[in-house]
Amino acid sequence: MTCATTEPVTFYYVENDNLPALTITYKDKAGTAVPITGFGFSLHIGTPTPTIVAGTIVDADAGIFEFVFGDGDLSPSGTFPVEIQITNAASKKLTIRNILFVIEAEIA
């Protein structure tokens, strides 16, 4: 994930969906994957009652982690700000913002 833009990164979902998982590769400014052994990840969705989704490391050496959405995580419908918090092995925290989730209402 590179956050070198001032434009928000927008993801589109349908309310109450669980797929797809949001998979991210953590890279440095040069575009090289950062090993993430011992890191923690959380995704905060700014819904009226904020939702927090814990991240899971997929491949620590390649810097890959993901967020798997559970029942109700992508609800209610609307456009919401999102932030990702990354905590390294030394307990230092980085918050990445400028992310939007557009959650569309289910038709039926």
N, CA, C and O atoms as CSV, one atom per row, in Angstrom:
chain,resi,resn,atom,element,x,y,z
A,1,MET,N,N,0.850,-1.165,0.000
A,1,MET,CA,C,0.000,0.000,0.000
A,1,MET,C,C,0.892,1.222,0.000
A,1,MET,O,O,1.748,1.371,0.872
A,2,THR,N,N,0.702,2.078,-0.952
A,2,THR,CA,C,1.441,3.323,-1.028
A,2,THR,C,C,0.470,4.471,-0.801
A,2,THR,O,O,-0.583,4.531,-1.435
A,3,CYS,N,N,0.813,5.359,0.079
A,3,CYS,CA,C,-0.064,6.490,0.391
A,3,CYS,C,C,0.590,7.779,-0.058
A,3,CYS,O,O,0.722,8.720,0.723
A,4,ALA,N,N,1.001,7.824,-1.318
A,4,ALA,CA,C,1.696,8.996,-1.834
A,4,ALA,C,C,0.758,9.930,-2.573
A,4,ALA,O,O,1.216,10.775,-3.342
A,5,THR,N,N,-0.525,9.802,-2.364
A,5,THR,CA,C,-1.493,10.625,-3.062
A,5,THR,C,C,-2.326,11.417,-2.064
A,5,THR,O,O,-2.531,10.987,-0.929
A,6,THR,N,N,-2.799,12.566,-2.494
A,6,THR,CA,C,-3.696,13.332,-1.633
A,6,THR,C,C,-5.148,12.960,-1.899
A,6,THR,O,O,-6.037,13.312,-1.124
A,7,GLU,N,N,-5.387,12.246,-2.998
A,7,GLU,CA,C,-6.736,11.771,-3.299
A,7,GLU,C,C,-7.026,10.538,-2.451
A,7,GLU,O,O,-6.160,9.677,-2.296
A,8,PRO,N,N,-8.228,10.447,-1.905
A,8,PRO,CA,C,-8.531,9.260,-1.108
A,8,PRO,C,C,-8.544,7.993,-1.957
A,8,PRO,O,O,-8.926,8.011,-3.127
A,9,VAL,N,N,-8.121,6.908,-1.346
A,9,VAL,CA,C,-8.238,5.589,-1.958
A,9,VAL,C,C,-9.619,5.088,-1.571
A,9,VAL,O,O,-9.948,5.019,-0.387
A,10,THR,N,N,-10.434,4.734,-2.569
A,10,THR,CA,C,-11.819,4.365,-2.306
A,10,THR,C,C,-12.058,2.903,-2.649
A,10,THR,O,O,-11.656,2.424,-3.709
A,11,PHE,N,N,-12.719,2.202,-1.731
A,11,PHE,CA,C,-13.103,0.801,-1.925
A,11,PHE,C,C,-14.620,0.731,-1.899
A,11,PHE,O,O,-15.271,1.444,-1.136
A,12,TYR,N,N,-15.175,-0.133,-2.736
A,12,TYR,CA,C,-16.632,-0.269,-2.856
A,12,TYR,C,C,-17.058,-1.658,-2.388
A,12,TYR,O,O,-16.482,-2.669,-2.789
A,13,TYR,N,N,-18.071,-1.685,-1.539
A,13,TYR,CA,C,-18.631,-2.933,-1.016
A,13,TYR,C,C,-20.145,-2.840,-1.025
A,13,TYR,O,O,-20.710,-1.756,-1.174
A,14,VAL,N,N,-20.800,-3.984,-0.866
A,14,VAL,CA,C,-22.245,-4.024,-0.669
A,14,VAL,C,C,-22.473,-4.389,0.793
A,14,VAL,O,O,-21.797,-5.261,1.338
A,15,GLU,N,N,-23.425,-3.720,1.414
A,15,GLU,CA,C,-23.731,-3.902,2.826
A,15,GLU,C,C,-23.866,-5.390,3.169
A,15,GLU,O,O,-24.536,-6.149,2.470
A,16,ASN,N,N,-23.212,-5.780,4.259
A,16,ASN,CA,C,-23.227,-7.133,4.829
A,16,ASN,C,C,-22.441,-8.161,4.028
A,16,ASN,O,O,-22.495,-9.346,4.355
A,17,ASP,N,N,-21.710,-7.752,2.985
A,17,ASP,CA,C,-20.830,-8.702,2.302
A,17,ASP,C,C,-19.654,-9.046,3.213
A,17,ASP,O,O,-19.326,-8.297,4.133
A,18,ASN,N,N,-19.031,-10.180,2.944
A,18,ASN,CA,C,-17.828,-10.590,3.674
A,18,ASN,C,C,-16.605,-10.685,2.759
A,18,ASN,O,O,-15.476,-10.779,3.241
A,19,LEU,N,N,-16.823,-10.661,1.457
A,19,LEU,CA,C,-15.739,-10.838,0.499
A,19,LEU,C,C,-15.707,-9.647,-0.447
A,19,LEU,O,O,-16.747,-9.029,-0.672
A,20,PRO,N,N,-14.576,-9.308,-0.999
A,20,PRO,CA,C,-13.296,-9.962,-0.770
A,20,PRO,C,C,-12.606,-9.409,0.477
A,20,PRO,O,O,-12.943,-8.330,0.964
A,21,ALA,N,N,-11.643,-10.165,0.977
A,21,ALA,CA,C,-10.785,-9.648,2.041
A,21,ALA,C,C,-9.952,-8.503,1.452
A,21,ALA,O,O,-9.699,-8.470,0.248
A,22,LEU,N,N,-9.539,-7.591,2.285
A,22,LEU,CA,C,-8.682,-6.483,1.856
A,22,LEU,C,C,-7.239,-6.890,2.150
A,22,LEU,O,O,-6.826,-6.952,3.308
A,23,THR,N,N,-6.482,-7.165,1.098
A,23,THR,CA,C,-5.095,-7.628,1.227
A,23,THR,C,C,-4.158,-6.489,0.853
A,23,THR,O,O,-4.332,-5.837,-0.176
A,24,ILE,N,N,-3.159,-6.257,1.708
A,24,ILE,CA,C,-2.255,-5.112,1.559
A,24,ILE,C,C,-0.814,-5.576,1.683
A,24,ILE,O,O,-0.503,-6.447,2.495
A,25,THR,N,N,0.069,-4.991,0.871
A,25,THR,CA,C,1.509,-5.203,1.017
A,25,THR,C,C,2.109,-3.919,1.561
A,25,THR,O,O,1.966,-2.854,0.959
A,26,TYR,N,N,2.781,-4.019,2.698
A,26,TYR,CA,C,3.411,-2.872,3.335
A,26,TYR,C,C,4.773,-2.653,2.694
A,26,TYR,O,O,5.639,-3.527,2.740
A,27,LYS,N,N,4.959,-1.460,2.085
A,27,LYS,CA,C,6.205,-1.152,1.383
A,27,LYS,C,C,6.798,0.149,1.886
A,27,LYS,O,O,6.092,1.011,2.409
A,28,ASP,N,N,8.116,0.279,1.719
A,28,ASP,CA,C,8.777,1.536,2.059
A,28,ASP,C,C,8.651,2.509,0.880
A,28,ASP,O,O,8.033,2.183,-0.133
A,29,LYS,N,N,9.235,3.694,1.016
A,29,LYS,CA,C,9.109,4.727,-0.020
A,29,LYS,C,C,9.700,4.293,-1.358
A,29,LYS,O,O,9.283,4.777,-2.410
A,30,ALA,N,N,10.673,3.379,-1.319
A,30,ALA,CA,C,11.300,2.899,-2.554
A,30,ALA,C,C,10.479,1.799,-3.221
A,30,ALA,O,O,10.820,1.345,-4.313
A,31,GLY,N,N,9.395,1.369,-2.569
A,31,GLY,CA,C,8.559,0.317,-3.139
A,31,GLY,C,C,8.983,-1.084,-2.768
A,31,GLY,O,O,8.494,-2.055,-3.346
A,32,THR,N,N,9.898,-1.205,-1.802
A,32,THR,CA,C,10.376,-2.511,-1.349
A,32,THR,C,C,9.507,-2.991,-0.192
A,32,THR,O,O,9.217,-2.233,0.734
A,33,ALA,N,N,9.096,-4.256,-0.254
A,33,ALA,CA,C,8.273,-4.820,0.821
A,33,ALA,C,C,9.022,-4.765,2.148
A,33,ALA,O,O,10.221,-5.039,2.211
A,34,VAL,N,N,8.301,-4.408,3.203
A,34,VAL,CA,C,8.860,-4.319,4.551
A,34,VAL,C,C,8.459,-5.590,5.313
A,34,VAL,O,O,7.270,-5.894,5.404
A,35,PRO,N,N,9.433,-6.343,5.862
A,35,PRO,CA,C,9.069,-7.512,6.678
A,35,PRO,C,C,8.237,-7.063,7.880
A,35,PRO,O,O,8.529,-6.035,8.491
A,36,ILE,N,N,7.202,-7.836,8.218
A,36,ILE,CA,C,6.254,-7.407,9.249
A,36,ILE,C,C,6.128,-8.405,10.405
A,36,ILE,O,O,5.095,-8.451,11.072
A,37,THR,N,N,7.157,-9.191,10.639
A,37,THR,CA,C,7.128,-10.118,11.766
A,37,THR,C,C,6.942,-9.329,13.059
A,37,THR,O,O,7.661,-8.362,13.310
A,38,GLY,N,N,5.978,-9.741,13.876
A,38,GLY,CA,C,5.718,-9.088,15.149
A,38,GLY,C,C,4.853,-7.839,15.049
A,38,GLY,O,O,4.603,-7.188,16.063
A,39,PHE,N,N,4.393,-7.491,13.862
A,39,PHE,CA,C,3.548,-6.310,13.673
A,39,PHE,C,C,2.096,-6.643,14.002
A,39,PHE,O,O,1.687,-7.803,13.974
A,40,GLY,N,N,1.329,-5.604,14.315
A,40,GLY,CA,C,-0.108,-5.719,14.507
A,40,GLY,C,C,-0.807,-4.744,13.587
A,40,GLY,O,O,-0.256,-3.697,13.248
A,41,PHE,N,N,-2.033,-5.087,13.175
A,41,PHE,CA,C,-2.775,-4.269,12.219
A,41,PHE,C,C,-4.225,-4.177,12.638
A,41,PHE,O,O,-4.814,-5.165,13.076
A,42,SER,N,N,-4.807,-2.993,12.507
A,42,SER,CA,C,-6.243,-2.845,12.727
A,42,SER,C,C,-6.784,-1.834,11.737
A,42,SER,O,O,-6.117,-0.862,11.384
A,43,LEU,N,N,-8.020,-2.086,11.292
A,43,LEU,CA,C,-8.711,-1.233,10.345
A,43,LEU,C,C,-9.918,-0.664,11.062
A,43,LEU,O,O,-10.711,-1.407,11.639
A,44,HIS,N,N,-10.062,0.656,11.028
A,44,HIS,CA,C,-11.156,1.337,11.720
A,44,HIS,C,C,-12.074,1.971,10.679
A,44,HIS,O,O,-11.648,2.820,9.895
A,45,ILE,N,N,-13.336,1.549,10.681
A,45,ILE,CA,C,-14.328,2.102,9.763
A,45,ILE,C,C,-15.163,3.107,10.547
A,45,ILE,O,O,-15.734,2.776,11.586
A,46,GLY,N,N,-15.232,4.343,10.037
A,46,GLY,CA,C,-15.892,5.432,10.762
A,46,GLY,C,C,-17.398,5.452,10.590
A,46,GLY,O,O,-17.974,6.482,10.241
A,47,THR,N,N,-18.041,4.314,10.833
A,47,THR,CA,C,-19.498,4.243,10.818
A,47,THR,C,C,-20.030,4.914,12.085
A,47,THR,O,O,-19.241,5.221,12.979
A,48,PRO,N,N,-21.367,5.157,12.197
A,48,PRO,CA,C,-21.889,5.801,13.404
A,48,PRO,C,C,-21.421,5.119,14.704
A,48,PRO,O,O,-21.107,5.793,15.685
A,49,THR,N,N,-21.378,3.812,14.699
A,49,THR,CA,C,-20.718,3.063,15.775
A,49,THR,C,C,-19.477,2.479,15.129
A,49,THR,O,O,-19.586,1.489,14.405
A,50,PRO,N,N,-18.286,3.054,15.361
A,50,PRO,CA,C,-17.088,2.628,14.634
A,50,PRO,C,C,-16.846,1.116,14.719
A,50,PRO,O,O,-17.052,0.484,15.755
A,51,THR,N,N,-16.403,0.571,13.591
A,51,THR,CA,C,-16.091,-0.848,13.480
A,51,THR,C,C,-14.588,-1.014,13.433
A,51,THR,O,O,-13.904,-0.295,12.705
A,52,ILE,N,N,-14.065,-1.959,14.209
A,52,ILE,CA,C,-12.635,-2.259,14.198
A,52,ILE,C,C,-12.456,-3.698,13.732
A,52,ILE,O,O,-13.044,-4.623,14.292
A,53,VAL,N,N,-11.633,-3.873,12.698
A,53,VAL,CA,C,-11.347,-5.190,12.148
A,53,VAL,C,C,-9.863,-5.464,12.354
A,53,VAL,O,O,-9.020,-4.676,11.926
A,54,ALA,N,N,-9.541,-6.576,13.006
A,54,ALA,CA,C,-8.148,-6.952,13.238
A,54,ALA,C,C,-7.544,-7.515,11.959
A,54,ALA,O,O,-8.204,-8.238,11.212
A,55,GLY,N,N,-6.293,-7.179,11.717
A,55,GLY,CA,C,-5.579,-7.693,10.552
A,55,GLY,C,C,-4.826,-8.962,10.886
A,55,GLY,O,O,-4.514,-9.234,12.045
A,56,THR,N,N,-4.540,-9.730,9.855
A,56,THR,CA,C,-3.805,-10.988,9.979
A,56,THR,C,C,-2.623,-10.959,9.020
A,56,THR,O,O,-2.763,-10.544,7.869
A,57,ILE,N,N,-1.471,-11.395,9.486
A,57,ILE,CA,C,-0.291,-11.482,8.616
A,57,ILE,C,C,-0.455,-12.691,7.706
A,57,ILE,O,O,-0.728,-13.799,8.167
A,58,VAL,N,N,-0.284,-12.462,6.403
A,58,VAL,CA,C,-0.370,-13.525,5.403
A,58,VAL,C,C,1.018,-14.048,5.068
A,58,VAL,O,O,1.229,-15.260,5.011
A,59,ASP,N,N,1.972,-13.137,4.845
A,59,ASP,CA,C,3.361,-13.488,4.524
A,59,ASP,C,C,4.253,-12.406,5.137
A,59,ASP,O,O,4.418,-11.329,4.564
A,60,ALA,N,N,4.821,-12.699,6.295
A,60,ALA,CA,C,5.589,-11.695,7.042
A,60,ALA,C,C,6.798,-11.187,6.265
A,60,ALA,O,O,7.061,-9.985,6.264
A,61,ASP,N,N,7.535,-12.072,5.606
A,61,ASP,CA,C,8.733,-11.644,4.879
A,61,ASP,C,C,8.400,-10.752,3.692
A,61,ASP,O,O,9.172,-9.856,3.351
A,62,ALA,N,N,7.247,-10.992,3.058
A,62,ALA,CA,C,6.835,-10.207,1.897
A,62,ALA,C,C,5.999,-8.989,2.289
A,62,ALA,O,O,5.576,-8.234,1.414
A,63,GLY,N,N,5.748,-8.779,3.596
A,63,GLY,CA,C,5.012,-7.613,4.065
A,63,GLY,C,C,3.516,-7.652,3.790
A,63,GLY,O,O,2.868,-6.607,3.736
A,64,ILE,N,N,2.962,-8.854,3.615
A,64,ILE,CA,C,1.553,-8.962,3.227
A,64,ILE,C,C,0.677,-9.256,4.445
A,64,ILE,O,O,0.940,-10.179,5.216
A,65,PHE,N,N,-0.375,-8.439,4.592
A,65,PHE,CA,C,-1.367,-8.670,5.638
A,65,PHE,C,C,-2.747,-8.448,5.050
A,65,PHE,O,O,-2.884,-7.877,3.968
A,66,GLU,N,N,-3.780,-8.903,5.769
A,66,GLU,CA,C,-5.127,-8.744,5.236
A,66,GLU,C,C,-6.135,-8.524,6.344
A,66,GLU,O,O,-5.906,-8.840,7.512
A,67,PHE,N,N,-7.258,-7.970,5.929
A,67,PHE,CA,C,-8.416,-7.797,6.797
A,67,PHE,C,C,-9.550,-8.634,6.221
A,67,PHE,O,O,-9.940,-8.452,5.068
A,68,VAL,N,N,-10.077,-9.552,7.027
A,68,VAL,CA,C,-11.200,-10.389,6.626
A,68,VAL,C,C,-12.424,-9.853,7.354
A,68,VAL,O,O,-12.424,-9.746,8.581
A,69,PHE,N,N,-13.460,-9.518,6.606
A,69,PHE,CA,C,-14.648,-8.904,7.178
A,69,PHE,C,C,-15.599,-9.958,7.724
A,69,PHE,O,O,-15.886,-10.957,7.065
A,70,GLY,N,N,-16.083,-9.720,8.939
A,70,GLY,CA,C,-17.045,-10.597,9.576
A,70,GLY,C,C,-18.458,-10.080,9.358
A,70,GLY,O,O,-18.666,-9.018,8.772
A,71,ASP,N,N,-19.420,-10.850,9.841
A,71,ASP,CA,C,-20.823,-10.449,9.725
A,71,ASP,C,C,-21.033,-9.085,10.376
A,71,ASP,O,O,-20.657,-8.873,11.528
A,72,GLY,N,N,-21.631,-8.174,9.634
A,72,GLY,CA,C,-21.949,-6.848,10.160
A,72,GLY,C,C,-20.829,-5.833,10.076
A,72,GLY,O,O,-21.060,-4.654,10.343
A,73,ASP,N,N,-19.606,-6.251,9.708
A,73,ASP,CA,C,-18.500,-5.295,9.617
A,73,ASP,C,C,-18.742,-4.243,8.539
A,73,ASP,O,O,-18.350,-3.087,8.697
A,74,LEU,N,N,-19.385,-4.642,7.449
A,74,LEU,CA,C,-19.654,-3.713,6.342
A,74,LEU,C,C,-21.117,-3.286,6.376
A,74,LEU,O,O,-21.895,-3.565,5.463
A,75,SER,N,N,-21.457,-2.607,7.448
A,75,SER,CA,C,-22.819,-2.132,7.664
A,75,SER,C,C,-22.744,-0.960,8.629
A,75,SER,O,O,-21.913,-0.989,9.537
A,76,PRO,N,N,-23.565,0.062,8.481
A,76,PRO,CA,C,-24.653,0.302,7.543
A,76,PRO,C,C,-24.109,0.794,6.200
A,76,PRO,O,O,-22.900,0.933,6.013
A,77,SER,N,N,-25.037,1.054,5.268
A,77,SER,CA,C,-24.635,1.613,3.987
A,77,SER,C,C,-24.282,3.088,4.161
A,77,SER,O,O,-24.766,3.762,5.071
A,78,GLY,N,N,-23.426,3.565,3.264
A,78,GLY,CA,C,-22.990,4.955,3.307
A,78,GLY,C,C,-21.539,5.070,2.879
A,78,GLY,O,O,-20.922,4.081,2.483
A,79,THR,N,N,-21.000,6.266,2.959
A,79,THR,CA,C,-19.588,6.516,2.657
A,79,THR,C,C,-18.898,6.894,3.963
A,79,THR,O,O,-19.318,7.821,4.655
A,80,PHE,N,N,-17.828,6.159,4.293
A,80,PHE,CA,C,-17.204,6.317,5.603
A,80,PHE,C,C,-15.686,6.451,5.486
A,80,PHE,O,O,-15.057,5.799,4.653
A,81,PRO,N,N,-15.104,7.310,6.340
A,81,PRO,CA,C,-13.643,7.367,6.397
A,81,PRO,C,C,-13.109,6.103,7.064
A,81,PRO,O,O,-13.756,5.510,7.927
A,82,VAL,N,N,-11.916,5.711,6.641
A,82,VAL,CA,C,-11.275,4.505,7.174
A,82,VAL,C,C,-9.835,4.856,7.507
A,82,VAL,O,O,-9.201,5.651,6.813
A,83,GLU,N,N,-9.328,4.258,8.570
A,83,GLU,CA,C,-7.902,4.375,8.872
A,83,GLU,C,C,-7.362,2.993,9.182
A,83,GLU,O,O,-8.069,2.121,9.688
A,84,ILE,N,N,-6.084,2.818,8.863
A,84,ILE,CA,C,-5.387,1.570,9.180
A,84,ILE,C,C,-4.281,1.921,10.156
A,84,ILE,O,O,-3.477,2.818,9.905
A,85,GLN,N,N,-4.248,1.205,11.274
A,85,GLN,CA,C,-3.175,1.406,12.247
A,85,GLN,C,C,-2.231,0.212,12.182
A,85,GLN,O,O,-2.639,-0.946,12.264
A,86,ILE,N,N,-0.957,0.546,12.033
A,86,ILE,CA,C,0.104,-0.453,11.970
A,86,ILE,C,C,0.982,-0.246,13.193
A,86,ILE,O,O,1.483,0.854,13.428
A,87,THR,N,N,1.166,-1.298,13.966
A,87,THR,CA,C,2.030,-1.237,15.148
A,87,THR,C,C,3.198,-2.181,14.917
A,87,THR,O,O,2.998,-3.377,14.708
A,88,ASN,N,N,4.426,-1.649,14.954
A,88,ASN,CA,C,5.584,-2.497,14.684
A,88,ASN,C,C,5.983,-3.296,15.923
A,88,ASN,O,O,5.370,-3.164,16.982
A,89,ALA,N,N,7.001,-4.112,15.780
A,89,ALA,CA,C,7.433,-5.003,16.861
A,89,ALA,C,C,7.933,-4.236,18.085
A,89,ALA,O,O,7.981,-4.794,19.181
A,90,ALA,N,N,8.306,-2.958,17.915
A,90,ALA,CA,C,8.749,-2.119,19.034
A,90,ALA,C,C,7.593,-1.299,19.605
A,90,ALA,O,O,7.815,-0.363,20.373
A,91,SER,N,N,6.360,-1.648,19.233
A,91,SER,CA,C,5.135,-0.975,19.701
A,91,SER,C,C,5.017,0.471,19.230
A,91,SER,O,O,4.325,1.270,19.861
A,92,LYS,N,N,5.680,0.815,18.137
A,92,LYS,CA,C,5.543,2.140,17.527
A,92,LYS,C,C,4.394,2.081,16.528
A,92,LYS,O,O,4.290,1.127,15.757
A,93,LYS,N,N,3.522,3.103,16.538
A,93,LYS,CA,C,2.300,3.075,15.745
A,93,LYS,C,C,2.341,4.069,14.591
A,93,LYS,O,O,2.825,5.192,14.731
A,94,LEU,N,N,1.817,3.626,13.441
A,94,LEU,CA,C,1.640,4.449,12.256
A,94,LEU,C,C,0.171,4.353,11.865
A,94,LEU,O,O,-0.367,3.253,11.736
A,95,THR,N,N,-0.486,5.509,11.673
A,95,THR,CA,C,-1.879,5.530,11.239
A,95,THR,C,C,-1.932,6.046,9.811
A,95,THR,O,O,-1.406,7.115,9.502
A,96,ILE,N,N,-2.574,5.271,8.944
A,96,ILE,CA,C,-2.732,5.636,7.543
A,96,ILE,C,C,-4.191,6.013,7.331
A,96,ILE,O,O,-5.099,5.237,7.628
A,97,ARG,N,N,-4.396,7.212,6.815
A,97,ARG,CA,C,-5.752,7.706,6.563
A,97,ARG,C,C,-5.903,7.976,5.076
A,97,ARG,O,O,-5.116,7.477,4.272
A,98,ASN,N,N,-6.892,8.751,4.707
A,98,ASN,CA,C,-7.171,9.091,3.314
A,98,ASN,C,C,-7.719,7.884,2.558
A,98,ASN,O,O,-7.434,7.678,1.378
A,99,ILE,N,N,-8.516,7.091,3.281
A,99,ILE,CA,C,-9.165,5.911,2.721
A,99,ILE,C,C,-10.667,6.081,2.930
A,99,ILE,O,O,-11.112,6.535,3.984
A,100,LEU,N,N,-11.435,5.711,1.913
A,100,LEU,CA,C,-12.894,5.748,2.024
A,100,LEU,C,C,-13.464,4.375,1.682
A,100,LEU,O,O,-12.980,3.694,0.778
A,101,PHE,N,N,-14.500,3.982,2.419
A,101,PHE,CA,C,-15.298,2.820,2.067
A,101,PHE,C,C,-16.674,3.329,1.637
A,101,PHE,O,O,-17.346,4.041,2.384
A,102,VAL,N,N,-17.081,2.956,0.432
A,102,VAL,CA,C,-18.433,3.214,-0.027
A,102,VAL,C,C,-19.176,1.889,0.116
A,102,VAL,O,O,-18.903,0.930,-0.605
A,103,ILE,N,N,-20.112,1.851,1.051
A,103,ILE,CA,C,-20.882,0.629,1.305
A,103,ILE,C,C,-22.290,0.875,0.769
A,103,ILE,O,O,-23.047,1.684,1.305
A,104,GLU,N,N,-22.614,0.160,-0.293
A,104,GLU,CA,C,-23.903,0.340,-0.952
A,104,GLU,C,C,-24.946,-0.549,-0.288
A,104,GLU,O,O,-24.632,-1.652,0.158
A,105,ALA,N,N,-26.181,-0.071,-0.223
A,105,ALA,CA,C,-27.275,-0.829,0.396
A,105,ALA,C,C,-27.572,-2.078,-0.429
A,105,ALA,O,O,-27.470,-2.074,-1.655
A,106,GLU,N,N,-27.941,-3.138,0.272
A,106,GLU,CA,C,-28.386,-4.348,-0.404
A,106,GLU,C,C,-29.719,-4.064,-1.119
A,106,GLU,O,O,-30.547,-3.311,-0.607
A,107,ILE,N,N,-29.922,-4.656,-2.282
A,107,ILE,CA,C,-31.180,-4.476,-3.003
A,107,ILE,C,C,-32.282,-5.293,-2.345
A,107,ILE,O,O,-33.414,-4.827,-2.219
A,108,ALA,N,N,-31.959,-6.491,-1.932
A,108,ALA,CA,C,-32.974,-7.349,-1.307
A,108,ALA,C,C,-32.381,-8.063,-0.114
A,108,ALA,O,O,-33.073,-8.833,0.551
